[in-house]
Amino acid sequence: MRLGRYPTPASLPWAWLAAVVVTLGAASATGSSASRDVLSSGNTSIMCIFARSSATAPRYSLWNGSSWGANTALPWSAANTPLSVAARACPTRNEVLFGLIDSDKQIRGATFNGTAWTSSTVMTTDAARKDERSFDIAYEALSGRGMLAYWSQTAGHFAYRLWNGSTWSAEVLMTGSGADHSHYVTLTSNPATDEIILLCQDHNTGIRLLARVWDGTSWSNWAVLETGMPDLKYESFAAAWERDSGRALVVYAKSGQNQPRYRTWNGAWSGELLLPTIGDVPRWFRLESEPGSNRIFMLAGDAGDDVESNVWDGSAWGSNVQLSNNTDASDQRRFDIILEPGSNRPICMYRVKNKNYPVFRVWSSSAWGPETNGPNINRKPVYISLCSGSGSNEVFAGVQDDKGKLHMIRWNGSTWSSATSIETSLSGGRFPMALVGVSPTGVKRRIVSWTEVEPN
């Protein structure tokens, strides 16, 4: 028996299982294959969702292929100011799942169907914190079912709700964590299954990193990955999935230590292992998985205001590479990384002190290229978010400046456009805006794995 696998983009849903016949010379082999519907590109829109200072409704703007649309308020019936937001695109239908935390510590969720927004649903009225992001959103890759996980101070537990495309489930409490409250929660979907990794920063007697894995039906037991994380203000952990093996990788920081830690998940957690030193204590991480391989690209921001980089090849880390030695501060994540659609070439963007523009690097074969100036935004960047577009090598960047303006710029594979300001007064949350792809225009079918059985 021979197994094969065809790598595919993370956002594409599995579709069906069918029998196939493969001709091998004069003989035939029968077996089975799995395929998925591939969302066609060309007209996919990009949405930027953001929180406006002193406003009670979150805002959004849509890219129509040539320009950004109107800055529009969501149909929101709330009295509080949104602070941090999160959004994800559904892998199986034209839908965006959106969540926020507001100035009264409420967490709310809503959906966009490509045309209109639903009204908001209150997930919890007390998340204990408001300045960070004690919730996150994800979709199951195969079923297309959405999840919003969060800390509920009212219940004293982590909790979650599921979205089936039309309604939210009741709140389900996740007992047994021993947590007191949380500043950060992240969800990371496996692009080939319905698995989702939940990571939670827990503030109890110390600062712990807790983990669970959802298999589409139930959760694994709580695992304590770390008991001594750095300051609660920073999201000093991240997760990603190896695209070929299906294993998960989690990186995180330990207080007072310059070497990031990591573990892998393959049905059970590995022991704690060390990365090369990055020169100072990590505060922020970003991971990006390469389709068709087990390679994962890492960026880290540290307490010395540096941006560091490394690459996981599926079995070991490479050497640490410093991309910048002065981002001026590290109170927000002043960097991001994305892989260009089509080429899967990594591109990263970050801030450098005293520059009124972001800078960027493009991956070249086996190393980062030279630091290059991005478009002038006439102010200092303080938060950066990248999103892949629909065109080949197309990438969008949202850049918040130190006066609260939100600037949008577009990468065409070789150059960045001029900056377009779509908002003048972002809120003061750690994650005040999110970029997400919406509006797929069609599907095609692609075989992604197969099993051939050769005749005797």
N, C-alpha and C positions, 0 to 999 in steps of 0.2 A: 504494500500500500504506500502511496506517495502523497504527501501533503504539500499544498502550496498556499501562498497568501499574497493578496494584492493590496498594497497600502492605499489608504484613502484618506481624504480630509477629515478632521475631527468632527465637523459639524454635520456629517451626512448620516441619515438613518438607514438601518438595515431594513430590507423590504420583504424578501420572500426566500423560500428554500425550494430548489427544484432539482430534478434528475437531469443529468447531461450525458452525452456520449462523446468521447474523445477518440479521434482516429490516430492510432500509433502504427504507422507503416501500413501493413496489410491487415492488422488486427484492430479490434475496437476495444475500448475500455469504458465501462460504465461506472457511475458513481454519483455523487451529489455535489451541489455547489450552493453557496450563499451569495446573494447579491443585494444591493441596496439602491434606492432611488437617489440619484445624484442631482442636487439642485443646480439648475443651469445658471450661468453667470451672464453678465451683460447689462441687466437692468436692476440688479439688486441695489437698494438704497442703503444709506448709512444714516443712523439716527444718533444724535447727541442729546442726552438727557441730563439736566443739571438742576441745581438748587440755587435759587436767587436769594440774596440777602434780604431779610425783612419781608419776604413774600410768603404767603401761606400755601401756594400751589407750586409744585415743580414745573419746569419748563422743558420744551424740546424743540429741536430744529432738524429737518430732514434734508439730506443731500440728494438732489434730483438728477445727478449726472454731470451737472455743469456749475451749480451754485447751491448755496445753503438757503433753505426756505425760511419762512417767518418764525420768529421767536414766539412760541405759542404756549399758553398755560394748559396744563392737564385739567380735566374736569374734576376738581378736587374740593371736597367739603370738609376742610379742617381749619383749625384756628392757629396752628403752630407753623413755625418756619422749618422747612426741610434743611437738613445739614449734610448728611452723606447718602449717596445713592449707589445702587447696583442694578445691572440689567443683563439679560442673556437672551439670545435668539433661540427659538425652538428648532430642533433638528428635523422635525417631521411635518410642520405646518407653518404657515405665514403668521408668526406670533412673536411678540417680545414680552418677556416677564420682567417686571420692574418692582423694586422695593426701595424704601428709604427709612431713615431714622430722623426724627424731628426734634425741635428744641424742647419738647415736653417728654422726651424719651419714649415716644410711641413709634412702633414699627408698623408700616403699612405696605400693602402690595397691590398691584394693578397689572393689567395686560393690554397690549396693543395688537390688533388683528390685521394691521396693514392699512387700515382706514380710520378706525376709531378706537378710543380708549374705553375700558370699563371704569366704573367708579372704584374708589379705593376700598380695600378691606383692612380693618385693623387686626393685626396679628397679636400684638400685646400692647397694653397701655403703659407698661413700665419695663423698660429694658435695662434699668439701673444706670446706664451711661448714655450720653448723647454726643460727646465729642469724637468718639471713635466709631466703629461699625460692628456692632455685636449681632450681625445677621449676614446672610448671604443667600444667593439664588443659584440654582443649577437645574438642568434638564437631564432626565434619563435619556441616553443616546438612542436606544432602540424603541422604547415605547413613546417617547416624546412627552412623558409626564413631568411636570415641573415640581420643584421643591423649594420651599423657603424655610431655612433653619435659623434659629435665633435664641437669645437668652431671654427668659421671662422672669423678671424679678418678682412678679406677682405670684407665680407658681414656685419659684425657687429652683427651677430646673431649666436645662436646655430643652427646646421644643421644636417641632416642625409641623408644617402643613403641606399637603400635596395638591397640585392643580391638574385636573384631568382635561383641560381644554375648555371647560365651561363653568366649573365650580371648584371652590376650595374645600378641602376636607376639614373636619374638626381638628382642633389643636391636639397633638399627641406629645405627651411629656416623655423626655428621655431621662429616666431616673438613674441613680447609681453612680453619677459622676463625682459626687463629693464636692462640687464646685460651689463657690459663694456668689460670684458674678463674673461677667466676661466683658472684655473690651473689644475683642476681635473674634469673628467667626468666618471661616472660609469653607466653600464647597467646591470640589473639583471632580468633574465627570470623566469617566473612562469613555473615550470616543467609540469603542467597539462593543460595549456592554451597557447594562443599566447600573453599573457600580458607580458610586459617588463617595469620595473621601470627605469626611467632616473633620476639620481641625478647629479647635477652640482654645483660646488663651483663657486660662482660669486664674482668678484672683482669690485665693483662699489663704492659707498660712504662708504660702509662697506663690510664685508665678509659675504655673504649670502649663505644659502643652498637652492637651488631651486629643485623642483620635478615635474615630469609629469609621467603619466602612459599611455602606448600604449596598445590598446586592439586588435591589429591585423589589424585595419583599420584606426583608428584616435587616437589623443592624448587627454587626459584630459587637463583641464586648468592648467596653471602654478600655483604652490603653493609655497609660501615662508615658509619653515620649520624653518629657523633660520636666524636672522639678525646680529648676533655677534659671528661668528666662530673664532677659534684661527688662528694662522699663516697660510698664504697661502701655505707654503711649504709642508704642511702635508695633507694627505687624511684622514681627521678626521670624516669620515662618512662611513656607509655601509648599505646594504639592504639584506634581505632574505625573503623567502616565507615559511609560515607554510604549511607543506606538507599535513596535514589532512583537515584543514579548508579552505586553499587557500588564507588566509589573508597574507598581506605583513607587515614586520617589518623593520623600519629604525631606526638606532642608530646614534647619532652624538654628537659633542662636542660644548660647549659654552665657549667663551673666559673667562679665569679667574675662571672657575668653575670646581671643581673636580668630580662633578656628571654628567655622560653622560645623554643625553636626548634621548627620543624615541617617536615615533608615529607609529600607525598602519594604514593600508589602507585596506578598504573593500568596495570599490566603492567611498569612501570619506575619507579624512584624519581625524584622531582623533586629540584631543588637545595634547599639549606637556606634557609629563610625565617624571619623574625622575627615574634613576637607583640609586642603592646604590653608595656612593662615592668610587672612586678607589684610592684616596690619592693624585692625582695630575691631571693637565689638560690633557685630552686625546689628542693623536696626530694621532694614527692609530687604525683602527678596522678591525677585520675579523669575519664574521658570517658563521656558517655552520648549515643547517637544517637537522633534523633527519627524514628519510623516515618513514611513517606510524604513525607519531605523529605531535604535534604542537611544539615540543621542538626545540629550536635553541641555539646553543653553541656560546658564544662570547669570543673573546680575544681582549684585548685593550693594546696598548703601550702608556705610558704617558710621560709627560715632565720630570719626575724624573727618566727616563730610566728603568721603571719597566714594567713587563708584568702581566696583571690582567685578571681574568676569571670570568664569570658568566653564568647562564643558564636561559633561558626563557622557561616556561612550557606551554605557550599559554594564560596565564592570569596574571602571575606575575613573577618577577625575584627572584632568590635565593639570597644568601649572596655572596658578593664579595670575591674572593680567589686570593691572590697574588702568582703567580708562580715564579717570579724572582724579586729581588729588585735592580738589576744592570746589564743592558745589555750594559753598557759603553757609549751608545749614543742613540739618537732617531731620527737621521736625515733620516734614512731609516726604513722600516718595518722589524725588526729583529726577526720576529716570523711568524708562520703560523699554521693553524689547518685544518685537513681533517678527514672525516669518512672513515674507512676501508670498502672496498667493501665486501658485504656478511654479515659481522657481524654488520656493521654500528657503530662500536666502535670508538669513537674519539681518535685521536692521535695528539699531538701538539709538535712543535719543536721551539727552540729559542736560542738566544745567551746569554752567561754569561761572564762577564768581565774577561779578562786574561786567557780564555780557548781557546785552539787551536782546538776546536771541538764544534759542536752544542750539546745541551742537549735536552732531550725529556721527555714527560710524556704520559702515556696511561690511558684512562678513565676506571675506575673499578666500575661498577654498579651505584654508585651515587656520585663519587668523583674522582679527579685526583690522579693517583698513584704517587709514589716517582719520584723525578728528577733523570734521568739516563743519563750517558755520551753517546754521539753518537760517530761515527767513527772519528778518528783523521784526520784533513785536513792540519795540520802543519801551519795554519794561523788563524787569528781571523775571524769568520763569520760576514758579514755585511748585507746580504740580504738572505732570505729563502723563498722558494716556494715549496708547497706540491701538489701532484697530485695522485689520486687513479689509480691503475693499473687494469689489467684484471683478475688476479688470486685472489682467495679468500684471503682477508686481505692484499693484496699487495698495497704498497704505495711507491711512488718515491719522493725524495727530491732533489731539486737543491739548492746549497749553494754557494753564492758568498763570496770570502774572501777579506781581506783588501788590497790585491795586485792585485785584478781583476781576479783571477782564478775562474773558474766555476767547482764545484765538484758535481758529481751525486752519490747518494746512494739509495739503495733499501731495503725496509722493507718487510719481508715475513710473518708478523703476530706475530713474537716473537723476531727477531733480525735484526739489520741493517747490510748490506754488508759493505765491505771496500769502501772507496771513490775512484771514478774514475774521473780524471780531463779531461774535454773535451774541455776546452778553457783556454787560459792563459792571455787574455787581454780584459775583458768586458768593455763596454762603461760606461760613468759616469751618465747615466740616473737613475731616481728613480726606474724604473722597467725594468732592462736590459735583463731579460730573462723570458720566460713563458713555462710551462709544459702543455701538452694537450694529451689526448688519441686519437688515430687514427686507421684506418684499421679494422673496424668490419668485421668478417668473415661469418656471417650468421644471420638469424633471426628466432625467434619462436614467436608464438602468445600466448598472455596471456590476460584473462579477468581481467579488472581493476575496473569496476563498473557495477552495474546491478540494475534493478527495477523489482520486482516480483509483479504480480497482482494475488491474490488468488481468486479462484472461490467461489461463494456463496454456 
